[in-house]
C-alpha cells in the first residue's frame, strides 16, 4: 500500500540516534516523501535530498532513527518508529532521491502512556 504525499498533519524525521542530529524534517525542509508498506516492511522515499546530505546519512545508516508522525486535528497523535539496518539506505543522485528500507516498525500513541 502506498501512502500519497502526506497532508500538513503528517511529517517524517530522519535523525542520527547517537548525536541527535536532525538530517531530515519534512515539516521544515523542502522535501517530499512517500511511505510504501510491502512484504512486512516499509519503504520511505524522500525526494529533494542533496548529494552531500545523502552521503552523510548513508555513512551512519545503522545509527538512524526514522519516524513518521500522524497528528490529525482533534485526535491523539500516532508515532511510527522504524528500524533501519545495514545496507537499507540508498541514493539516486539523478533524481535526488533517498530510499530507506525499514524491516520493522514500532507504532505507539503517546497519550496512552502519559496523561
Backbone as CSV, one residue per row, in Angstrom:
resi,resn,N_x,N_y,N_z,CA_x,CA_y,CA_z,C_x,C_y,C_z
1,UNK,0.846,-1.166,0.000,0.000,0.000,0.000,0.898,1.237,0.000
2,UNK,0.635,2.164,-0.853,1.395,3.395,-0.936,0.604,4.516,-0.297
3,UNK,1.260,5.288,0.540,0.650,6.460,1.135,0.992,7.654,0.255
4,UNK,-0.016,8.382,-0.256,0.286,9.551,-1.086,0.976,10.623,-0.271
5,UNK,1.449,11.675,-0.961,2.121,12.769,-0.258,1.255,13.196,0.913
6,UNK,1.811,13.165,2.090,1.044,13.427,3.300,0.521,14.849,3.387
7,UNK,-0.498,15.002,4.206,-1.057,16.320,4.463,-0.204,17.023,5.512
8,UNK,-0.579,18.229,5.852,0.216,19.015,6.785,0.189,18.454,8.201
9,UNK,-0.692,17.504,8.476,-0.730,16.924,9.814,0.113,15.653,9.915
10,UNK,0.987,15.435,8.934,1.925,14.319,8.959,3.320,14.850,8.661
11,UNK,4.314,14.159,9.202,5.697,14.529,8.909,6.607,13.347,9.162
12,UNK,7.793,13.426,8.586,8.825,12.432,8.844,10.049,13.136,9.419
13,UNK,10.782,12.385,10.216,12.059,12.849,10.752,13.083,11.757,10.518
14,UNK,14.268,12.144,10.096,15.402,11.233,9.994,16.499,11.850,10.845
15,UNK,16.883,11.133,11.914,17.839,11.671,12.875,18.972,10.681,13.120
16,UNK,20.104,11.206,13.562,21.217,10.365,13.993,20.957,10.004,15.450
17,UNK,20.817,8.711,15.736,20.446,8.267,17.078,21.515,8.593,18.116
18,UNK,22.769,8.593,17.731,23.856,8.793,18.682,24.002,10.259,19.082
19,UNK,24.003,11.159,18.100,24.234,12.576,18.392,22.945,13.390,18.471
20,UNK,21.856,12.844,17.949,20.593,13.581,17.909,20.490,14.535,16.733
21,UNK,21.496,14.530,15.865,21.482,15.443,14.714,20.284,15.162,13.811
22,UNK,19.583,16.235,13.459,18.448,16.112,12.549,18.964,16.171,11.113
23,UNK,18.697,15.129,10.335,19.059,15.121,8.925,17.910,15.630,8.058
24,UNK,16.692,15.129,8.327,15.530,15.495,7.523,14.335,15.719,8.448
25,UNK,13.653,16.822,8.242,12.397,17.122,8.917,11.462,17.638,7.840
26,UNK,10.512,16.822,7.430,9.654,17.197,6.301,8.796,18.420,6.594
27,UNK,8.613,18.769,7.860,7.836,19.960,8.196,8.644,21.238,7.976
28,UNK,9.965,21.125,7.949,10.817,22.308,7.822,11.658,22.312,6.546
29,UNK,11.939,21.146,6.002,12.818,21.040,4.836,12.015,20.976,3.545
30,UNK,12.633,21.370,2.468,11.990,21.360,1.148,12.125,19.974,0.527
31,UNK,11.379,19.014,1.083,11.388,17.637,0.595,9.945,17.149,0.465
32,UNK,9.781,16.113,-0.321,8.516,15.377,-0.378,8.842,13.931,-0.067
33,UNK,7.841,13.182,0.344,8.100,11.779,0.666,6.875,10.912,0.435
34,UNK,7.145,9.616,0.333,6.098,8.606,0.243,6.481,7.441,1.133
35,UNK,5.495,6.861,1.777,5.669,5.633,2.547,4.966,4.517,1.809
36,UNK,5.658,3.426,1.605,5.056,2.281,0.937,5.235,1.056,1.823
37,UNK,4.134,0.436,2.187,4.167,-0.786,3.000,4.191,-1.979,2.052
38,UNK,5.170,-2.866,2.256,5.221,-4.062,1.419,6.034,-5.150,2.094
39,UNK,5.603,-6.370,1.940,6.314,-7.547,2.427,6.742,-7.415,3.890
40,UNK,5.860,-6.915,4.730,6.150,-6.814,6.144,7.102,-5.687,6.509
41,UNK,7.443,-4.845,5.565,8.349,-3.732,5.828,7.795,-2.450,5.263
42,UNK,8.599,-1.423,5.325,8.206,-0.105,4.829,9.338,0.481,4.009
43,UNK,8.995,1.077,2.893,9.963,1.803,2.084,9.591,3.272,2.140
44,UNK,10.540,4.086,2.593,10.364,5.529,2.668,11.207,6.145,1.562
45,UNK,10.559,6.858,0.659,11.237,7.532,-0.445,11.159,9.031,-0.197
46,UNK,12.325,9.671,-0.110,12.382,11.103,0.167,13.024,11.798,-1.027
47,UNK,12.296,12.718,-1.633,12.793,13.466,-2.787,13.250,14.860,-2.355
48,UNK,14.329,15.335,-2.978,14.843,16.659,-2.671,16.044,16.630,-1.741
49,UNK,16.733,15.503,-1.675,17.895,15.342,-0.800,19.175,15.662,-1.574
50,UNK,19.971,16.560,-1.037,21.248,16.924,-1.659,22.237,15.768,-1.545
51,UNK,23.120,15.619,-2.529,24.098,14.513,-2.501,24.952,14.488,-1.235
52,UNK,25.408,15.645,-0.753,26.253,15.668,0.449,25.494,15.171,1.667
53,UNK,24.193,15.493,1.751,23.386,15.039,2.881,23.132,13.540,2.785
54,UNK,22.844,13.065,1.586,22.641,11.629,1.393,23.875,10.850,1.818
55,UNK,25.043,11.344,1.460,26.294,10.670,1.831,26.445,10.602,3.352
56,UNK,26.134,11.690,4.034,26.222,11.701,5.491,25.233,10.725,6.126
57,UNK,24.032,10.653,5.581,23.019,9.729,6.106,23.459,8.285,5.883
58,UNK,23.942,7.979,4.695,24.372,6.613,4.384,25.521,6.183,5.289
59,UNK,26.420,7.089,5.615,27.555,6.757,6.474,27.124,6.300,7.872
60,UNK,25.978,6.759,8.340,25.511,6.393,9.691,24.187,5.621,9.647
61,UNK,23.911,4.949,8.549,22.600,4.334,8.376,22.231,3.339,9.481
62,UNK,23.198,2.686,10.082,22.892,1.746,11.168,22.544,2.480,12.463
63,UNK,22.747,3.789,12.481,22.506,4.593,13.682,21.378,5.596,13.460
64,UNK,20.473,5.284,12.526,19.391,6.218,12.225,18.159,5.948,13.078
65,UNK,17.498,7.016,13.446,16.139,6.958,13.958,15.268,7.577,12.879
66,UNK,14.297,6.812,12.410,13.383,7.287,11.375,11.980,7.244,11.961
67,UNK,11.286,8.371,11.891,9.956,8.495,12.476,8.957,9.017,11.450
68,UNK,7.725,8.565,11.597,6.590,9.114,10.852,5.553,9.488,11.906
69,UNK,5.189,10.764,11.934,4.207,11.256,12.885,2.909,11.579,12.156
70,UNK,1.821,11.066,12.690,0.489,11.422,12.200,-0.179,12.206,13.327
71,UNK,-0.595,13.430,13.034,-1.177,14.287,14.056,-2.479,14.906,13.545
72,UNK,-3.518,14.074,13.405,-4.787,14.589,12.880,-5.456,15.541,13.865
73,UNK,-6.111,16.549,13.314,-6.802,17.534,14.152,-7.832,16.866,15.044
74,UNK,-7.790,17.207,16.318,-8.788,16.711,17.257,-8.590,15.284,17.703
75,UNK,-7.515,14.654,17.281,-7.257,13.263,17.663,-5.837,13.141,18.201
76,UNK,-5.601,12.134,19.033,-4.251,11.947,19.560,-3.263,11.588,18.450
77,UNK,-2.007,12.007,18.602,-1.002,11.667,17.594,-0.666,10.184,17.595
78,UNK,-0.215,9.712,16.452,0.278,8.339,16.299,1.708,8.451,15.793
79,UNK,2.627,7.748,16.465,4.036,7.804,16.092,4.498,6.432,15.612
80,UNK,5.237,6.454,14.506,5.806,5.230,13.944,7.322,5.380,13.997
81,UNK,7.986,4.400,14.582,9.437,4.410,14.707,9.956,3.227,13.916
82,UNK,10.797,3.492,12.926,11.272,2.455,12.012,12.700,2.047,12.328
83,UNK,12.948,0.743,12.238,14.298,0.209,12.412,14.982,0.141,11.056
84,UNK,16.183,0.707,10.968,16.957,0.716,9.730,18.246,-0.048,9.986
85,UNK,18.516,-1.044,9.164,19.721,-1.841,9.337,20.790,-1.489,8.329
86,UNK,21.789,-2.322,8.284,22.891,-2.130,7.347,22.409,-2.368,5.920
87,UNK,22.847,-1.560,4.988,22.518,-1.654,3.563,21.049,-1.358,3.269
88,UNK,20.379,-0.624,4.160,18.956,-0.313,3.979,18.714,1.082,3.410
89,UNK,19.783,1.838,3.145,19.643,3.206,2.653,20.384,3.325,1.323
90,UNK,19.710,3.897,0.328,20.356,4.106,-0.974,19.974,5.486,-1.491
91,UNK,20.748,5.948,-2.466,20.530,7.294,-3.004,20.637,7.271,-4.514
92,UNK,19.674,7.918,-5.164,19.684,8.103,-6.612,20.006,9.576,-6.862
93,UNK,21.249,9.854,-7.255,21.675,11.245,-7.426,20.983,11.927,-8.602
94,UNK,20.605,11.154,-9.608,19.918,11.732,-10.762,18.568,12.322,-10.357
95,UNK,17.881,11.643,-9.456,16.554,12.086,-9.017,16.584,12.774,-7.650
96,UNK,17.764,12.909,-7.039,17.902,13.479,-5.686,16.980,12.790,-4.695
97,UNK,16.943,11.447,-4.793,16.001,10.659,-4.007,16.726,9.696,-3.081
98,UNK,16.412,9.785,-1.809,16.939,8.883,-0.797,15.870,7.840,-0.512
99,UNK,16.268,6.569,-0.484,15.335,5.486,-0.191,15.809,4.769,1.064
100,UNK,14.897,4.630,2.021,15.180,3.950,3.280,14.230,2.768,3.392
101,UNK,14.801,1.585,3.569,14.002,0.371,3.750,14.029,-0.007,5.220
102,UNK,12.866,-0.124,5.815,12.759,-0.479,7.232,12.128,-1.858,7.348
103,UNK,12.810,-2.748,8.057,12.309,-4.108,8.214,11.309,-4.252,9.331
104,UNK,11.344,-3.333,10.288,10.387,-3.419,11.385,9.985,-2.018,11.835
105,UNK,8.912,-1.990,12.582,8.311,-0.717,12.982,7.643,-0.869,14.330
106,UNK,7.756,0.151,15.144,7.010,0.231,16.394,6.033,1.391,16.236
107,UNK,4.757,1.125,16.464,3.737,2.166,16.401,3.192,2.370,17.805
108,UNK,3.093,3.632,18.211,2.563,3.898,19.539,1.828,5.230,19.562
109,UNK,0.970,5.356,20.566,0.212,6.581,20.789,0.655,7.143,22.135
110,UNK,1.360,8.275,22.109,1.880,8.829,23.366,0.815,9.070,24.430
111,UNK,-0.419,9.381,24.043,-1.444,9.653,25.033,-1.818,8.422,25.837
112,UNK,-1.429,7.223,25.366,-1.695,6.005,26.120,-0.665,5.786,27.230
113,UNK,0.424,6.572,27.205,1.489,6.423,28.178,1.545,7.576,29.171
114,UNK,1.133,8.761,28.747,1.172,9.933,29.617,-0.206,10.556,29.656
115,UNK,-0.595,10.957,30.841,-1.916,11.586,30.991,-1.808,13.073,30.774
